[in-house]
């Protein structure tokens, strides 16, 4: 298996594992908070606020992980290949333009470090 593909697959598995862990913690904490809320005060259901806020984060993570990831990954791969092709084409153009012959610069004339009339 290609090392790059394996690395991407391992990264995705880690993300999925982390998601399920976060989901389980969210469910447990939400149940605990609702239990406390119902035992202490049934007039105001304050446990709904952390439930909804944290739940929104879980939902966003689920969409990013399971939603349109294949399209995003495909787009990312296509874009990477496109940019690599463009860079190779640009490098080839530059190397074709460069003339590899050494330049004949000749000898530079030497100037004295001082002028004779400046001497005392």
N, C-alpha and C positions, 0 to 999 in steps of 0.2 A: 504494500500500500504506500502511496505517495506520502512522504512525511508531512507535507503541508496540509493535505486533506485530513490526515490523522489528527494533526494538531487542532484543526478547525472542529472536527468531530468531538474531540475530547473537551474542547472549550464549550461546545454546545451542551454536552452531557453535564458538565459542571453547572452551567446556567440552569438547566432543567432541574437538577438536584437541589440547587439553592432555592428555586421557585417553590418546589414542593415543601421544602423545609419551612420557608416563610409562610406558605399557605397554612400549614399545620399549626404553626405558632400563632398566626392570626386567628384561626378558629378557636384555639384553646383560650387565648387571652380574651377574645370577644365573649365567649361563653362565661368565663370567669367574671368579666365586667358586668355582663347582663345579670348574672347571679347576684352579685353585690348590689346592683341597682334595684333589683326586684326585692331583695331582702331589706334594704334600707329605706328606699323611697320609691313608691310606685306612682306618685303624682307627676314626677318629671322623669322621662326616660333619657337620662343624660348619657348612657352607654352607647347610644346610637351615634354620637359624634365621633368618638375614636373608631367605632365600627365602620362608619362610612368613609372617614378619611383614610384609614389604613387599607380598607377594602378597595378604594379607588387606586391606591398605589399597587395593590395586588393585581387588579384588573388591567392596569396599564402594562405591568410586567408580563401578564399572560398574553396580551395582544402582541407585544413586541417579541415574545418568545415563540408563540404558536400561531400568530395571525398570518401576516404576509411575509414571513421570514424567508420563504423560498424565493419569492420575487425580489426581495431586498438582496439576498445572497447572490442570485443570478445577476442582478444589476451591478452589484459590487464586482463580481468576477468579470463581467463584460467591460465595465469601466476600467478595471485594472489592465486588462489585455489591450484595450484601446489606447490608453495612455502609454503603455510599454511600447506598442507599435509606433506611436507617434514619436516617442523619444528615440527609438532605434532609427527611424527614418530621418529625424533631425541630425542624429550623430553621423549617419551615413552621408548626408548632404554636406555636413561640415568637413568630414574627412575627405570627401571628393574635392572640395574647394581648396583645401590646404595642399600646397605644392611641397612635396617632401625633399626637394633639392636643397642642399645647404646654400645659404646666402654668402656671396663673396663681398664682404664688407671692406676689404682692403685695409691698409694701415692708416691709423688716425695720425694726423700731424701733431707733433709734440710742440707745445708752447712752453716758453720759459716760465718759471714760477715768479719771475720778477722782471721789471723793466730796467734797462741799463741807466736811464736818466734818473731813476729813483735812488740809485746808490749814492752814498756820500763820498 
